[in-house]
Amino acid sequence: MKISLVKTTSPKEKPDQNKLGFGRFFTDHMFIMDYSEDKGWHDARIVPYGPLEMDPATAVLHYGQAVFEGMKAYRSPEGKVLLFRPEQNMARLNRSNARMSIPQFDEEFALSAIKKLVTVDQDWIPSAPGTALYLRPFVIGCDNVLGVRASSTYKFMVILSPVGSYYKEGLNPVNIWVEPHYVRAVRGGTGYAKAAGNYAGSLLAQKQAQAKGYSQVLWLDGLERKYVEEVGAMNVFFNIDGELITPDLGDSVLPGITRDSVLKLLDSWSIPTTERKLSVEEIFAAQEEGRLIEAFGCGTAAVISPIGKLGWGDKAIQIGGGKIGEISQRLYDTITGIQNGRLEDPFGWIVEVES
Ligand SMILES: *Cc1c(COP(=O)(O)O)cnc(C)c1O
């Protein structure tokens, strides 16, 4: 499939690289392709960034048939444009599609479209430390019919946003609240998909945790509310006695690409890792016995986000003296170093965008 290109005639002014925040600015162009049952995916195009016109009956607005991805493009010191394991994002987007009854797309083609879009807007890739161009591919159901069923038409789109660090505090330990009541996902549900509704359903708990002075929630399993699953929209690791433990992937945990990269890096450093069920009780007991060394969330947006304080009911613990753990720091430095081309890439994770 060919990708047509219509360039903007009114390029926007670029934001100050030191005041980017996260997801607040968007580049000059976006990618769109459409799906219909008779034509399949078609009409791939890069066009000026701008609003979509939608019928108020559009399926996604009512029944939430929407999935997305989050990935980043980096500018290397030599000026190359680099992506980090992008084929993994394409594969996951198709798995999310499958769960939400959205048709599959050609992953290689979509990646080539993303590369082309990034090339068109490459002047938007920031280069200040900690910054990147965040890529947001997403798919939405577009039928204009009220009725609970899978849409027969869709749009696949990609928008780009120059970003600074995810948390205002940067790589600083954050306070996390163990959520006792609300759950993010259950067995048989949609937790393993990056489906829009999962995030809408998580907002109330996050808001209530924030009112208590916490920045994110630690989600527990939906059946027993006993075992940890994720922290906010990140996977989570606990260092107990030098062993890095992360919840195993069931269908209620999002299989993070950062999580997988962390596991592979730790392995290569001969640091023991385990994927298993881990209860909050075990974490608090480990802290009491002085065996809980550090804890962190991980995901594309923040990369590594150390957990400083963990609140659970009327108890609260300070992990690692509230400081950034040694392994957290080493992982952050190594992953971001590989991503921005400052460190060697022994795993073959980096994909260069020809420009
Ligand atoms: C996106 C996401 C992650 C992290 O995935 P990455 O591929 O590492 O960015 C973890 N948990 C949830 C719920 C997510 O949405």
The ligand as an SDF file (V2000), in Angstrom:
LIG
                    3D

 15 15  0  0  0  0  0  0  0  0999 V2000
    1.6530    0.6100   28.5330 C   0  0  0  0  0  0  0  0  0  0  0  0
    1.5010   -0.0150   29.8690 C   0  0  0  0  0  0  0  0  0  0  0  0
    2.5830   -0.5980   30.5560 C   0  0  0  0  0  0  0  0  0  0  0  0
    4.0030   -0.4930   30.0930 C   0  0  0  0  0  0  0  0  0  0  0  0
    4.2470   -1.0330   28.8430 O   0  0  0  0  0  0  0  0  0  0  0  0
    5.5370   -0.5910   28.0250 P   0  0  0  0  0  0  0  0  0  0  0  0
    5.4900   -1.4120   26.8100 O   0  0  0  0  0  0  0  0  0  0  0  0
    6.7120   -0.8960   28.8800 O   0  0  0  0  0  0  0  0  0  0  0  0
    5.3980    0.8690   27.7800 O   0  0  0  0  0  0  0  0  0  0  0  0
    2.3170   -1.2640   31.7470 C   0  0  0  0  0  0  0  0  0  0  0  0
    1.0690   -1.3320   32.2580 N   0  0  0  0  0  0  0  0  0  0  0  0
    0.0160   -0.7600   31.6440 C   0  0  0  0  0  0  0  0  0  0  0  0
   -1.3360   -0.8940   32.2440 C   0  0  0  0  0  0  0  0  0  0  0  0
    0.2010   -0.0790   30.4400 C   0  0  0  0  0  0  0  0  0  0  0  0
   -0.8340    0.5030   29.8380 O   0  0  0  0  0  0  0  0  0  0  0  0
  1  2  1  0
  2  3  1  0
  2 14  2  0
  3  4  1  0
  3 10  2  0
  4  5  1  0
  5  6  1  0
  6  7  2  0
  6  8  1  0
  6  9  1  0
 10 11  1  0
 11 12  2  0
 12 13  1  0
 12 14  1  0
 14 15  1  0
M  END
$$$$
